[in-house]
């Protein structure tokens, strides 16, 4: 059983959103919030598997002056059971439901996406995933070949398949993420190709896609568009969905998109987060 470092902090409920935003920016998603009704206190519980991540995460939290209450080593199964008590089935976007209970079948009108307990951290629960999902559905995946760069738990890849994609290739540079994405594919009985890849390094020379979706952070999205393979893998009139962008970085992303022959078709916002839909010129 995998071991994790557990850190428990006390914070104000009003601080939750900014903590989530910071974790998403740094690609960290193993955390949840717990409220004590009797004391009206809110607690942040975070779990770190890689020792090299600990200093960066704790330094980040120290910037907010949060009070560290405890730290210990725990097993994955233990904290996942605690986390499952804090969440229920929820609607990601209209008609698309997320089921975080892998052993529980649910009946909902529309599409149900089953996820691994723990993989909802910072993904389906976050604005950036919702925005990317909305744009995926809007452009339509039926019969299309889709590439998901920075797939994380694989939730967007699974959605693309569920709404009719022909082929889905999911990439991530984190081996833990690719393992979670494989489990997500199995849970949803969908065929997804999942590869460990630094941006587009694992994409074959002759592979082409109708849709590229990437829900990361602006700095990485810009690097993605600078990848030598980026322009080659997208079919003419293909769509690019970029999510995980904050307002201060929007202009930089759009400028880089113009440099690689993309035309901005739509912008969506949710709180402080932005997703952009582009289309490749012929």
C-alpha positions as CSV (number, residue, x, y, z in Angstrom):
1,X,0.0,0.0,0.0
2,X,1.4,3.4,-0.9
3,X,2.5,5.7,1.9
4,X,1.7,9.4,2.0
5,X,2.8,12.3,4.2
6,X,-0.3,13.9,5.7
7,X,-0.4,17.6,6.7
8,X,-3.4,19.1,8.5
9,X,-3.8,22.9,8.6
10,X,-6.5,25.2,10.1
11,X,-7.8,28.0,7.9
12,X,-10.7,30.3,7.2
13,X,-13.4,29.1,4.9
14,X,-12.9,32.2,2.8
15,X,-9.4,31.1,2.1
16,X,-10.4,27.8,0.4
17,X,-10.7,29.1,-3.2
18,X,-7.3,30.8,-3.3
19,X,-5.6,27.7,-1.8
20,X,-7.2,25.6,-4.5
21,X,-6.1,28.1,-7.2
22,X,-2.5,28.0,-6.0
23,X,-2.5,24.2,-5.8
24,X,-3.8,23.9,-9.4
25,X,-1.2,26.3,-10.6
26,X,1.5,24.0,-9.2
27,X,-0.1,20.9,-10.4
28,X,-0.8,19.5,-6.9
29,X,-4.2,17.9,-6.4
30,X,-4.1,15.5,-3.4
31,X,-6.0,17.6,-0.8
32,X,-9.5,18.2,0.5
33,X,-11.2,20.5,3.0
34,X,-13.1,19.4,6.1
35,X,-15.5,21.5,8.1
36,X,-16.2,20.9,11.8
37,X,-19.8,22.0,12.3
38,X,-19.6,22.3,16.1
39,X,-16.5,24.5,16.2
40,X,-17.2,26.2,12.8
41,X,-13.6,25.6,11.9
42,X,-12.2,24.6,8.5
43,X,-9.3,22.2,8.0
44,X,-7.1,21.6,5.0
45,X,-5.8,18.0,4.7
46,X,-3.1,17.4,2.1
47,X,-1.2,14.3,1.1
48,X,2.2,14.2,-0.5
49,X,3.7,11.1,-1.9
50,X,6.9,12.5,-3.4
51,X,9.3,13.8,-0.7
52,X,10.8,16.4,-3.2
53,X,7.4,18.1,-3.3
54,X,7.1,18.7,0.4
55,X,9.3,21.8,0.7
56,X,7.6,23.6,-2.2
57,X,4.1,22.9,-0.9
58,X,4.9,23.8,2.7
59,X,6.6,27.0,1.6
60,X,3.5,27.9,-0.5
61,X,1.2,27.4,2.5
62,X,3.5,29.4,4.8
63,X,2.9,32.4,2.6
64,X,-0.7,32.4,3.8
65,X,0.2,32.1,7.5
66,X,-1.8,28.9,7.9
67,X,-1.4,27.0,11.2
68,X,0.0,23.5,10.9
69,X,-1.8,21.3,13.3
70,X,-0.3,17.9,12.6
71,X,1.8,15.8,10.3
72,X,2.2,12.1,10.0
73,X,2.8,9.2,7.5
74,X,-0.4,7.4,6.5
75,X,-1.6,4.9,4.0
76,X,-3.6,5.9,0.8
77,X,-6.6,3.7,1.7
78,X,-7.0,5.4,5.1
79,X,-7.2,9.0,3.8
80,X,-9.3,8.1,0.8
81,X,-11.9,6.7,3.1
82,X,-11.9,9.9,5.1
83,X,-12.1,12.0,1.9
84,X,-15.0,10.0,0.5
85,X,-17.1,11.1,3.5
86,X,-16.8,14.7,2.3
87,X,-18.0,14.3,-1.3
88,X,-21.0,13.0,-3.2
89,X,-22.1,12.5,-6.8
90,X,-22.1,15.9,-8.5
91,X,-22.9,17.5,-11.9
92,X,-19.7,18.6,-13.6
93,X,-21.6,20.4,-16.4
94,X,-25.2,20.2,-17.5
95,X,-26.0,16.5,-18.1
96,X,-22.5,15.2,-17.2
97,X,-22.3,13.6,-13.7
98,X,-19.2,12.6,-11.7
99,X,-19.4,9.5,-9.6
100,X,-16.5,9.3,-7.1
101,X,-17.6,5.9,-5.7
102,X,-16.0,3.2,-7.9
103,X,-18.1,0.5,-6.2
104,X,-21.4,2.3,-6.5
105,X,-23.6,2.4,-9.6
106,X,-25.7,5.5,-10.0
107,X,-28.5,6.4,-12.4
108,X,-28.6,10.0,-13.6
109,X,-30.1,11.6,-16.7
110,X,-27.2,12.1,-19.1
111,X,-23.7,10.8,-18.9
112,X,-22.0,9.4,-15.8
113,X,-18.3,9.5,-15.4
114,X,-16.9,7.2,-12.8
115,X,-13.6,8.3,-11.2
116,X,-11.1,6.8,-8.8
117,X,-11.6,8.0,-5.2
118,X,-9.1,10.7,-4.7
119,X,-8.8,11.7,-8.4
120,X,-11.5,14.4,-8.0
121,X,-9.0,16.6,-6.1
122,X,-8.5,19.7,-8.2
123,X,-10.0,18.2,-11.3
124,X,-13.7,17.6,-11.6
125,X,-14.3,19.9,-8.6
126,X,-12.4,22.7,-10.2
127,X,-13.5,25.5,-12.6
128,X,-10.7,24.7,-15.1
129,X,-12.0,21.2,-15.7
130,X,-15.6,22.4,-16.0
131,X,-14.6,25.0,-18.6
132,X,-12.6,22.5,-20.7
133,X,-15.5,20.0,-20.5
134,X,-18.0,22.7,-21.7
135,X,-15.8,23.5,-24.7
136,X,-15.2,19.8,-25.5
137,X,-18.9,19.2,-25.7
138,X,-19.5,22.4,-27.7
139,X,-17.0,21.6,-30.5
140,X,-18.3,18.0,-30.6
141,X,-16.2,14.9,-30.4
142,X,-18.3,12.4,-32.4
143,X,-16.0,10.6,-34.8
144,X,-13.1,12.8,-33.9
145,X,-9.5,12.0,-32.9
146,X,-8.7,13.8,-29.6
147,X,-5.4,14.4,-27.7
148,X,-5.5,15.3,-24.1
149,X,-2.2,16.9,-22.9
150,X,-1.7,16.9,-19.1
151,X,-4.5,14.4,-18.6
152,X,-4.1,14.1,-14.9
153,X,-6.8,11.6,-13.7
154,X,-8.0,11.2,-17.3
155,X,-11.5,12.8,-16.7
156,X,-11.5,14.9,-19.9
157,X,-10.2,11.9,-21.9
158,X,-13.0,9.7,-20.6
159,X,-15.5,12.5,-21.3
160,X,-14.3,12.8,-24.9
161,X,-14.8,9.1,-25.4
162,X,-18.2,9.1,-23.8
163,X,-19.4,11.8,-26.1
164,X,-18.3,10.0,-29.2
165,X,-14.6,10.5,-29.9
166,X,-13.1,7.9,-32.3
167,X,-9.6,7.9,-30.7
168,X,-8.3,9.5,-27.6
169,X,-4.6,9.8,-26.7
170,X,-4.0,11.0,-23.1
171,X,-0.5,12.3,-22.2
172,X,1.0,13.2,-18.8
173,X,4.6,13.5,-17.6
174,X,3.7,12.1,-14.2
175,X,3.7,8.4,-13.8
176,X,1.2,8.6,-10.9
177,X,-1.2,10.5,-13.2
178,X,-1.0,8.0,-16.0
179,X,-1.7,5.2,-13.6
180,X,-4.8,7.0,-12.3
181,X,-5.9,7.8,-15.9
182,X,-5.6,4.0,-16.8
183,X,-7.9,3.2,-13.8
184,X,-10.4,5.9,-14.9
185,X,-10.5,4.4,-18.4
186,X,-11.2,0.9,-17.0
187,X,-13.9,2.2,-14.6
188,X,-15.7,3.9,-17.5
189,X,-15.2,1.0,-19.9
190,X,-13.6,3.3,-22.5
191,X,-10.6,2.7,-24.8
192,X,-8.0,5.4,-24.2
193,X,-4.4,5.3,-25.2
194,X,-2.4,6.6,-22.2
195,X,1.3,7.5,-22.4
196,X,3.9,9.1,-20.1
197,X,5.1,12.1,-22.1
198,X,6.9,15.4,-21.7
199,X,4.4,17.6,-23.6
200,X,4.2,16.0,-27.1
201,X,7.4,13.9,-26.9
202,X,5.4,10.6,-27.1
203,X,3.4,11.6,-30.2
204,X,4.3,9.8,-33.4
205,X,5.6,11.7,-36.4
206,X,2.5,10.9,-38.5
207,X,-0.2,11.1,-35.8
208,X,-2.9,13.8,-36.4
209,X,-5.8,15.0,-34.3
210,X,-9.0,16.9,-34.8
211,X,-9.1,18.3,-31.2
212,X,-6.3,19.1,-28.7
213,X,-7.4,19.8,-25.1
214,X,-5.1,20.8,-22.3
215,X,-6.0,21.9,-18.8
216,X,-2.8,22.9,-17.2
217,X,-1.4,26.4,-16.4
218,X,-0.7,29.2,-18.8
219,X,3.1,28.8,-18.6
220,X,2.9,25.2,-19.7
221,X,0.3,25.9,-22.3
222,X,2.7,28.4,-23.9
223,X,5.5,25.8,-23.9
224,X,3.1,23.3,-25.4
225,X,2.4,25.6,-28.3
226,X,6.1,26.1,-28.8
227,X,6.7,22.3,-29.1
228,X,8.0,21.6,-32.6
229,X,5.3,18.9,-33.0
230,X,2.4,21.2,-32.0
231,X,1.6,22.6,-35.5
232,X,2.1,19.2,-37.2
233,X,-0.3,17.1,-35.1
234,X,-3.3,19.3,-35.6
235,X,-5.5,18.7,-38.6
236,X,-6.6,21.6,-40.8
237,X,-9.5,23.4,-39.1
238,X,-8.7,21.4,-36.0
239,X,-9.7,22.8,-32.5
240,X,-7.5,23.6,-29.6
241,X,-9.0,23.9,-26.1
242,X,-6.8,25.6,-23.5
243,X,-7.9,25.8,-19.9
244,X,-6.2,26.7,-16.6
245,X,-5.5,30.4,-17.6
246,X,-5.6,33.3,-15.2
247,X,-6.5,36.8,-16.4
248,X,-3.0,38.2,-16.2
249,X,-1.7,35.4,-18.5
250,X,-4.5,35.4,-21.1
251,X,-2.8,37.9,-23.5
252,X,0.4,35.9,-23.5
253,X,-1.5,32.7,-24.4
254,X,-3.4,34.4,-27.2
255,X,-0.2,35.9,-28.6
256,X,1.5,32.5,-28.7
257,X,-1.6,31.0,-30.3
258,X,-1.4,33.5,-33.1
259,X,2.2,32.6,-33.7
260,X,1.2,29.0,-34.4
261,X,-1.6,29.8,-36.8
262,X,-4.6,29.6,-34.4
263,X,-7.7,31.8,-34.5
264,X,-9.5,32.6,-31.2
265,X,-13.1,31.4,-31.5
266,X,-14.5,31.6,-28.0
267,X,-13.6,32.6,-24.4
268,X,-15.3,31.1,-21.3
269,X,-14.8,32.3,-17.7
270,X,-15.6,30.9,-14.3
271,X,-14.5,33.0,-11.4
272,X,-10.8,33.9,-11.9
273,X,-10.2,31.2,-14.5
274,X,-10.4,31.4,-18.3
275,X,-10.6,28.8,-21.0
276,X,-10.0,29.6,-24.7
277,X,-11.1,27.8,-27.8
278,X,-9.0,28.2,-30.9
279,X,-9.2,26.8,-34.5
280,X,-6.3,26.1,-36.8
281,X,-6.2,28.1,-40.1
282,X,-6.1,26.2,-43.3
